[in-house]
Amino acid sequence: MRHAGLSFSGRWATRLAVWLAPPHKAATVLAKMNPAGFVAPSAVLYHTALTLGKNILIGDRVIIYRAKQGGPVVLGDRACVLRDTAIETGYGGSVDIGADTWIQPRGQVNAYLGSIRIGIGVDVAPNCALYAYDHGFKRDRPIREQALTTKGDIVIKDRAWLGVGVIVLSGVCIGKGAVVAAGSVVTGDIPDYCIAAGTPARVVGQRI
């Protein structure tokens, strides 16, 4: 792993390391062995404004994609993005994922028009979707051809936790240490250390 990296030779060194290591979260051990971290051989990094912190983990089949006019993607130190997650930026949107944050498998992090800022030590469970934009709904054309709109950035503050399958829409701030229950759809702000659930998500309690 000391020779691993994003260069051609570094990618081959990573492949050799993978052959000798268990799959999935065991890659965290490989990430700790090299300041450049671990980028799975099957990951696709199609982004010219990507900044990676120390000891990051980018898992199998992760895609980091820059569309037209996409802003930067930043992964903080020891951030982990696990398998089959897609991160996209376009039309001025950017993504900033803080140190020690985990994005579990099959996440969708799409920052078009608005940006997505995720704090330190945030836990995002599998199958979560963060969309900093929406489509128009005019009747004269298909939805895929509608102009994009946004209510603003998505901000998820330090140590928050999103349960399985949570959807977060544009213009939302999830407070420090807040918990969002599985399957919730977040359309409005969640205060610090509150517990929210439902569609749309409502505060149902507070962490003590």
N, C-alpha and C positions, 0 to 999 in steps of 0.2 A: 504493500500500500504506500510505502514512502515514495514510489515512483509514479503513483496515480495522479491523474489530472485531466484537463480537457484537450491537451495536445493529442496528436495521433498516437504517439508512444505511450502517453499517459492513459489513454483509453484502453490500450491493450494490456497495460499493467493492471488496470481495474478488472478486466475480464479474467485475468489469471487469479486475482484475489477472490473473485466471486466463485470460481470453481472450487475453492478450498473452504468456503464459508457457508453456513446455513442461510436460507432465504429470508426475506421479509425483514422483520425488525432487528434481526441479528446484524444487519448492515450498520446499525448504530456503532457497533464495535469497530468496524472498518473505518467509519467516519472519524472516530476518535484517534485513529492511528496516523492521520495525515491532516495538517492544517487546511489543505485544499478540500478536505471532506471526501464524501463518496457520492459519485454520480453513476447510477446504474448504466450499464452498456446500452440498454434498450430505451433509456430516456432520450427525448428529443428536445434540444435547446435551440429553438429557432427564434432567437431574440438578440438584437445587437446592443441592447442597453440593459444587460443583466449583470447585477453585482452580487457576488456570493461571499458571505462571511466565512469565518473559520469553522471547520469541522461540520459543515452542513451535510444533510443527507437528501438526495433526490432519488426516489425509488424507481422501480421497474415501470416502464411505459409512461412515465410522467411526461407531459408536454408543456413547455413554456414557450408561448407563441406571441410574436409581435405583429399585429395587423397594422393597417394604414394609420400613420401618425400616432402610433402607440407610444406611451410613456415608459419609463423604466420599471423594471422589476428588481427589487432588493430583497435578499434573504439574509437575515441577521445570523450571528454566530450560533451554531448548533441547531438552527431551524431544520425541521424534518418535513419533507413533502413526500408522502407515500404513494404507492402504486396507483396508476390509472387516474391520477389527478391532472386536470388541465388548468393552467394559468394563462390568461390572455389579457393583453392591453391593446387599446385602439382609440383613436380620435381624442388624444390627450389624456386618457386614463392611465393610471399607474398603480402598481401594487407594491406595498412595503410590508414584509412579514418580519416581525420582531424576533429577537434572540430567544432560543429555547421554546419556540412555538411549534406545535405539531399539527399538520394537516393530514388527517387519516385518509385511507384509500377512497378513491372515486369522487374526490371533491371537484367542484367547479368554482373557479375564482375568476370572474369576468369583469374587467374594468374598462368599460367604454364610456367616454364622456366624463363620468365621475371616476374617482380613485378609490382604492380600498387600502386602508391602513389597519394592520393587525398588530397588537402590542406584544409585550414580552410575556412568555410563558402561557400563551393562550392554547387551549385544547379544542380542536375542531374535529368532531367525530366523523365516521364514514358517511358518505353520500350527502354531505352538506353542499349547498349552492349559494354563492354570494354574487349578486348581480347589481352592479352600480349603474344600470341603465334599464330602459324599458322600450317597447315599440309603440308607435302610434296605432290607433284603431279605426282610422277612416275606412269607410265602406268601399271606396273607389279603387282599392288596390289590395293585393294579398298582404298579409301581416309581414312576411319576409321582406317586402319592398317598402314598408313604412319607415319614415324617419325615426331615428333613435331619440329618446328623451331621457332625462334624469332629474331626480329630485335632490341630487347632491351626493357627496361621498359617503361611503360606508366606513365607520370607525368602530373597531372592536378593541376595547382597552385591556390593559394588562390583566392576566390571570383569569380572564373570562373562560367559560366553558360552553360549547354548543353541542347538544346531544345529536344522536343519529338523525340524519335527514332534515336538519333545520335549513330553512330558506331565509336568506336575509336580502331585503330589497334596498334600493337606493335611498339615500338621505337618512339612514339609520345610524344611531350611535348606541352601542351596547357597552354598558358601564363596566368599570373595574370590578373584577371578581364576580360578575353576574353569571347566572346559570340559565340557559334556555333549554327547555325540555324537548325531548325527541319529537320530531315531526312538526314542530312549530313553524309558523310563517311570521317573520318579524317585519312589520311595516312601520313601526314607531319606536322611539327611543326607550331603552331599558336602563333604569338608574343603577348606580353602583351597588353591588352586593345583593341585588334583587333576584328572585326566581320568577321566570316568566314561562308561560305555556299557552298553547292554543293557536287558532287560526282565525283572526290575527292574534299574535301573542299578547297576553295581558299579564301584568304582575300578579302573582298568586301568593307570594311570600317573600321573606327576606332571610338571607343567611345570618345565623346567629354566631 
